[in-house]
């Protein structure tokens, strides 16, 4: 609404017209047409004040579409879930399977990565974690088996390290910089042929 409820005639200039690129509405839409203005600096549509039709105008300026869209997003209040990072613990079942599933989130505008559990990844997949802030991937991470890549005839069998490097390279198409976060392709590797030595000191008794 106008600053004052009453303006004298010498405080108003009526029947003005703009052909464009001079004024716009407060929702960033260019205005072309009749308008009037006040000594207070206020500008409104219509040739003179109409309490039912007059809309406030501001000086025209070019605003990038991306900024307009961002302002729309930030003005919408959504209730997203927070999350905690996850510390992996390798089980005997994991070793028998030969791999674990790893779930990684990356902050979209920063090189910040977070390892999360499967339940948190499901929240992300269901858009319960803010998709405008985070992007995520699921990785099959090999933890046991032959270390070295071998070739027999025309058949090449990837070793643990090369399998994980291939997974990282594929996931990095979606999460740039992931190779910096997952910089050890043998992380969590465990020899599944390993047999615990006999306790000669009686510490297990």
C-alpha positions in Angstrom: 0.0 0.0 0.0 0.9 3.7 -0.3 3.0 5.3 2.4 0.3 7.9 3.1 -3.4 7.6 3.0 -3.9 11.0 1.4 -1.8 13.0 -1.2 -2.5 16.5 -2.4 -2.7 17.2 -6.1 0.8 18.7 -6.2 2.2 15.5 -4.7 1.0 13.3 -7.6 2.0 13.1 -11.3 -0.7 11.2 -13.2 -1.2 9.8 -16.8 2.4 8.9 -17.4 3.4 6.1 -19.9 6.3 3.8 -20.2 7.1 1.8 -23.4 9.4 -0.6 -21.5 12.8 -1.1 -19.9 12.0 1.6 -17.4 9.8 0.1 -14.8 8.8 -3.4 -13.5 6.5 -5.0 -11.0 7.9 -6.2 -7.6 7.8 -9.8 -9.0 10.4 -8.8 -11.7 8.0 -8.5 -14.6 8.7 -5.6 -17.1 5.8 -3.1 -17.1 4.5 -1.4 -20.3 1.6 1.0 -19.9 0.1 3.9 -17.9 1.4 4.7 -14.5 1.5 7.5 -11.9 4.0 8.6 -9.3 4.2 10.4 -6.0 6.5 12.9 -4.4 7.5 10.2 -1.9 9.1 8.2 -4.8 6.4 5.7 -5.0 5.3 4.5 -8.5 2.1 2.6 -9.2 0.3 1.2 -12.3 -2.8 2.9 -13.7 -3.0 6.6 -14.8 -4.1 7.5 -11.3 -4.6 5.7 -8.0 -7.0 2.8 -8.1 -7.1 0.8 -4.8 -8.3 -2.3 -6.6 -6.1 -2.3 -9.7 -2.9 -0.2 -9.0 0.2 -2.3 -8.4 3.5 -1.1 -7.1 6.3 -0.5 -9.6 10.1 -0.4 -9.2 13.0 0.7 -11.4 13.6 -1.8 -14.2 16.7 -3.9 -14.1 17.8 -7.0 -16.0 17.9 -10.1 -13.7 19.4 -13.4 -14.9 16.8 -16.2 -15.1 18.9 -18.3 -12.8 18.8 -15.7 -10.1 15.0 -15.5 -10.4 14.7 -19.3 -10.1 17.0 -19.3 -7.1 15.0 -16.7 -5.3 11.8 -18.8 -5.9 13.5 -21.8 -4.4 14.9 -20.0 -1.4 11.6 -18.5 -0.7 10.0 -21.9 -0.4 10.4 -23.4 3.1 10.7 -27.2 2.9 11.3 -29.6 5.8 14.3 -31.7 4.8 15.9 -34.4 6.9 19.4 -33.8 8.4 21.8 -36.8 8.3 24.9 -38.2 10.0 28.0 -39.7 8.4 28.6 -43.4 8.6 31.6 -45.4 9.8 31.9 -48.7 7.9 32.5 -51.9 9.9 33.5 -54.9 7.9 31.7 -58.2 8.9 32.6 -61.8 8.1 29.5 -61.8 5.8 31.0 -58.8 3.9 34.2 -60.7 3.5 32.4 -63.8 2.2 30.4 -61.7 -0.2 33.6 -60.1 -1.4 32.2 -56.5 -1.5 30.2 -53.9 0.4 27.8 -51.2 -0.8 29.1 -47.7 -0.2 26.8 -44.6 -0.2 28.3 -41.2 -0.8 26.7 -37.7 -0.8 28.4 -34.7 -2.2 27.5 -31.1 -1.5 26.7 -29.7 -4.9 28.5 -26.3 -4.7 31.5 -27.6 -2.8 34.0 -30.5 -2.9 32.7 -31.9 0.4 31.8 -35.6 0.5 29.9 -37.6 3.2 29.8 -41.4 3.6 26.3 -42.4 4.7 24.5 -45.6 5.5 21.8 -47.3 3.3 18.9 -45.9 5.2 20.2 -42.3 4.8 20.7 -43.0 1.1 17.1 -44.1 0.8 16.0 -40.8 2.3 18.2 -39.0 -0.3 16.7 -41.1 -3.1 13.2 -40.2 -1.9 14.1 -36.5 -1.8 13.8 -36.3 1.9 17.4 -34.8 1.9 17.6 -31.5 0.1 18.3 -32.3 -3.6 19.2 -28.7 -4.3 22.2 -29.1 -1.9 23.3 -32.8 -2.3 23.9 -35.4 -4.9 24.7 -39.0 -4.2 25.8 -42.3 -5.6 25.9 -46.0 -4.6 29.2 -47.9 -5.2 29.9 -51.6 -5.2 33.3 -51.7 -3.3 35.4 -54.9 -3.5 37.1 -55.8 -0.3 38.4 -59.4 -0.8 39.7 -61.5 -3.6 42.7 -61.5 -6.0 44.7 -58.3 -5.6 46.2 -58.1 -9.0 44.6 -58.0 -12.4 45.3 -61.0 -14.5 45.0 -61.8 -18.2 44.7 -65.4 -19.6 44.4 -65.5 -23.3 41.8 -62.9 -24.3 40.2 -62.9 -20.8 41.1 -60.2 -18.3 40.1 -60.6 -14.7 40.3 -57.3 -12.7 42.0 -57.4 -9.3 40.5 -55.7 -6.2 42.3 -52.3 -6.8 41.3 -52.1 -10.5 37.7 -53.0 -9.8 37.4 -50.2 -7.2 39.2 -47.7 -9.5 36.7 -48.5 -12.2 33.8 -48.0 -9.8 35.3 -44.6 -8.7 35.8 -43.5 -12.3 32.1 -44.3 -13.2 30.7 -42.6 -10.1 32.9 -39.6 -10.6 30.9 -38.7 -13.7 28.1 -37.8 -11.3 30.2 -36.7 -8.4 33.3 -34.8 -9.7 36.3 -35.0 -7.4 35.2 -38.3 -5.8 38.7 -39.8 -6.5 40.1 -37.3 -4.0 37.7 -38.5 -1.3 38.1 -42.2 -2.2 41.9 -42.1 -2.8 42.7 -45.6 -1.6 41.3 -48.4 -3.8 42.4 -51.0 -1.3 40.5 -49.4 1.6 38.8 -52.1 3.7 40.6 -54.9 1.8 40.7 -58.1 3.8 42.4 -61.3 2.6 39.6 -63.9 2.8 42.1 -66.7 3.1 43.5 -65.1 6.3 43.4 -67.4 9.3 43.8 -66.0 12.8 46.9 -67.3 14.6 46.6 -69.4 17.7 46.5 -67.4 20.9 49.8 -68.4 22.4 49.5 -65.9 25.3 46.1 -67.0 26.5 44.6 -63.5 25.9 41.4 -65.0 24.5 40.7 -67.1 27.6 
